[in-house]
Amino acid sequence: MSGINSAISKQAIGRHGFIGSLYDIRSDQFEGGNLFNRELAPSLISTTDCASSVFYVDENLSQKDTLNKLNIEGSMKLSLMAGLVKVDGSAKYLNQAKADSQTVRVTLMFNVKTKQQHLQVSMADLQNYFIPDALENTNATHCITGITWGARVAATFEQMLNNSEAAEELQGLLSASLKKATVNVEGQAKLENVEQANSKFRSLKISFSGDVLIDDVPHTVDDVFNIFKKVPSMLKQLNEGKGKQLEFQLYPLKRMAEIFNIIKEIANDTMHSIENVFEEIHRGKRIINDFLAKIEQWKDFISPAWTDVIHIHQRKLVDAEGRTQRDIALLLEQIRRGEANDNGMI
């Protein structure tokens, strides 16, 4: 795994840690303990401003595209796809790929950064805080030495239509309008009224997920942008103005060189093969869903035995996805522990 002998970064994905929290990069899980025996002196932790904000427009075509758009690093992408890291609750926007071609679904994401905390690893006084056993904990490989704070908020616009052609047209209009609006916002230009620009957007279902609680229920696209404008001020009420945890900087534990040497990186070609497997399963599910939608109006004239065969294939794909996810999760941990090679993933 890259960065074994130096600090590495992992996105928080809705998880919470502390400076010193123990982390296992093989399973991408917190071990549960802490490297330090008490609260660190303020002089050992530096806090700097890193104020920034950016919009992303995601058409929810596949989980792979969503993760790439958010710059999720390769190892974490595999852990998310394999289910080692769960994407529910505030992070559910990471797994909203469309299941059929008749669904319009576009997610507008707003990413805000506020502060960065960093542990002064080289300071001599730090050794007085170590828990000796924690340094030899074989269930952990790293500990948190830095945290980037802020928030990620996602608004998903969705509508079901009668045919894929109409869905594709509305999806394109919505995506283009959102992208144009975000350019106006980031450029501090006057925000065009998206709702008035296209009346077709008025029937969209809007749902929110992310790191802040939304008091006002949005009914229009313009409502969403008005809520996003309030996010920076809303963060001032969370964790002394820092907001929520977005990213962890992880540093390898001392006296753990023997474990670091057996943690292996998954080769790029293998990683792409795994991504393609999930993409093919998702494509197969979408083809079956689209076919079932097309024959819905003729269901009273079609033999149940014939449709049963289709539903059996549908269930087989779902089962195959579950088995593949479990198998890859097991292999992923074994490879990272040096107990297997990545040939078993191809």
N, C-alpha and C positions, 0 to 999 in steps of 0.2 A: 504494500500500500504506500502511495506516495507520501512523502514528508515524515517517514518513520522516525528519522533522527532529528527532526526539527518541528516547529509548531505547524499545525494544520488547522483548517477551518471547517466547521460543520454548521449547516443551517439548523436553527432551533426547531422548526416545523411544529410549533405549538408546545414544545417541551420547555421545562424550566430547570435551570441549574444555578450553582453558586460558584464563585471563585474557589477553586480547590476541589470541586465535585469530581469524583472518579468516573472515568468513561472507558468503555470497551469498544474500540473501533472495529473489532471483528464482527460484533453483533449490532453495532451502532446503538448501544443502549447504555444508560447510566448504571453504574454498578451499585449505587445506593449509599456509598460512604463518602468521606471527605478526606483530603490529604492533610488537613490542618486540625489541630486539637481545640482551637478557640477562634473567636473572631479576630481577623487580621487588623493590625494598626492601620489607620488611614494613610500613613506615609508609605505603605507598601503597595498601595493601589493608586494608579494615576487615572484620572477621568478627563477626557477631552471632548470637545464638541465635534460633531461630524454631520451637521445639519444638511440634509438633502432630501429630495422627493422625486419620484418618477412614476409615470403611468405605464401600464402594460395592457394591451388589448389581446385577449386570447380567444380564438374561435372554437376551443374545446374539441378539436379534431382528433386528438389523441393525448394520452398522458405524457408520452415522450415529448411532444411539441410543447406542452405546458411546462414540463420540468426544464427543457432547454431554454425556454423564454425567460424563466426565472433564474437562470444560471446555477441550477442545482448541480453540484459537482458529481462526477461519474460514479464514485463509490456510493454516495448517498442515493443517487437515482436507482441503483440496483437494489439497495435496501428498501426503498419505497415500493418498487415494483414487486419485490419478493415478499413484502408484508412484514419485514423486520421492524420497520418504522411505520406506525399506523397514521393514516391521513383521515382523521375524523374531527368533529368539533370545529374549532377555529381554522383548521387546516384543510377542510373538505374541498376547498377550491382546487386542490392539487389533483383531484381524481373526479373530474366531471366530464370526461369525454362522452360525446354523443353516442347513443346506442343505436340510432337509426337515422336515415336520411330525411325524415319528415320533421325532425326536431330542429328548431332554431335555437341555438344556445351560444351566447357570447358573454365572456366574463371580462369586466373592467377591473383591473387591480391597481391599487394605489400603495406604493411602498415609501415609507418615511423613515429616515434615520435621524437620531437625535444625539446620542452620546456613545462613547466607547470607553470601557473600563479595561485596564491592563495591569496585571500583576508584575511587580518589579522582581523578576526571577533572580537576577544577579545580586540582589542585596543580601549582605551577610546575615542580617537580623532574621531573615526568613527561616533559617534552619531551626530556630527556636520554636517554631510552630508546627513542625512536622510530626505526624504520628508515624513512628518507625514501621509498624506493621503495614501501614497503608502503602508504603513504598515497595513492599514485597507482595502486594495483593495480586495473585495470579488471575483474578477475575477482571482486572482493569489493565489498560495499556497506557492511558493518558489521563490528564486532569485539566479542568478548565483554568486557563490563565488569562482569558480575556472574554469580554461580552460586548457585543454591539446591540444597542437598544433602539427602539422605534416602534413601528407598527406596520402590519400589512393588512389591508382591508380589500375585500373583493365583493363586487356586486355582479350577480349573474342574471342576465336577461334571457327569458326562455318563452317559447311558444310552440305548440304543436299545430301543424298545418296538414291539409288533406293530401298533398303530394310533394315529392322531393324537389320539383322544379320551383314551386313557390317558396319552399323553405330555403333553397339555395339563393334565390333572389333576395329575400328578406335578410338572410344572414349576411350577404355581401353589403347591402345597404346599411345595416346596423353597424357592422364592423367599420366600414368606411366613415360613417358619421361619428362614431366614438373616437376613432383615430384623429379625425379633424378637430374634434372638440378638445382632445387632450393636448394637441399642438397649440391651440389657442390659449388653454389654461397655462401651460408651461411657459409660453411666450408672453404671458401677462396681457394678452390681447382681450378684447371684449368677447365673452363667451356667447356664441351663437345659440339661439334657442333651438336645441335639437328636436324637441317635441313638435314645434311648429314647422320645422324644416321637413318633417316626414310624419304624417298622421298615422302611417302604418305601425308606428312604434307604440301606439296607445294601448294596444291589447297585450303587451308583453307582461309576463309574470316576472317580478323582481325579487331576488333573495340575496341576503347578505351573509357573509362569513368573514372571520378575521379576528383581529386582536383588540377591537374596541366594541363596546355595546352601543347599539344604535337606538336612540329613544324615538325618533320620528320614522314612521313607516313610509318609505318612498313609493310614490305611485307613478312617477314619470322618470324619464332619463335625466331631465334637468334637476329633479329632486335628488338624484344620486350625486350629481356633481356638487350640489349645494351641501350635502352631507360630507362629502370628501373634503370640501374646503374647511370644515370644522374640525377635522381629525387632528391637525397640529395643536389646536387649543385644548382638545379633549385629552391629549397625552399629558398635558401639564398636571393632570389630576392622578396620574398613574406613576407609582414608584419614583416619587420626588421629581416628576417631570421627564423621566427617562423613557417612559412608555413600557413596552413589552420586549422580551428578549427575541432578537432576530437571528443572531449568529454567535457561535462559540469559537474561541481560539483555544486549541488543545495542544498541550505540551507533553512529550513522552515522559513517563515516570522513570526516576533514577533507579538504578539497579535492576532494570527490566530489559537489558540489552538482549538477553537470550530469547525473550518473547518477541522483541522487535524483529529479530533476525528471521523468524519463521512466519511473520505476517506477510503475505504475498499480495501483490497487485493482480487484479483481474486484467488480462490482456485486452487491448482495445477491440480487437476483432471478435473476441469472445463476448465482450460487453455489447457490441453491435448485434451479434447473433441472438443474444437474449432479448434485446429490445425488439428484434424482428419477430421472434416467436410470439411475444405478447401482441405485437401489431397484427400478426396473421390471425390469432385467436379473436381479437377484437373485430377484425374485418369479417371473419366468418360469422360472428354473432350479428353483426350489422346486416349482412346479406340475408340471413334467415329472418331477422326482424322485418326487414323491408319486404321480403317475399310474403310473409304472413299478413302484413298490412295491405298488400295489393290484393290478396285473395279474400280479405275479410268480407267484402260485399257478396262473394259467391259461396260463403261457407255452408249455406243451407243446401247447396247443390253438389257439394263435394263429399265424397265418402269419408267418414270419420277415420277409417283405417288408413287412408292416404295422409290425412293431416296428422294422425298419430305418429307416423314415420318421421315427419318433419319435426314434431315436438321432441321426439326421442333424440334426433340429431342436435336439437337446440340444447337439451339437457346434457348431452355428451360434451358439447363445447364448454358449457359452464363447469362440468366436472373436470374436464381437461385443464381448464384455466386454474381451478383450485389445486389440482395435483401438481401442475407445473410450478405454481407459486410455492407450494410446500417443499417440493424437491429442490428448487433453486435456493430457497431460504436455507435449507440444511447444507447444501453444497457450498453456499457462499461462506457460511461460518467455518466449515471444514477447511476450505481453501485458505481463508484468512488465518487459520490456526496452523497451517502447514500440514494438515492431515490428509489433504487431497490436492490434485492439480485441476486446472480449469478445463482439461480435456473432457471431463465428465459433463460439462455444461453445453458442449457443442452437439 
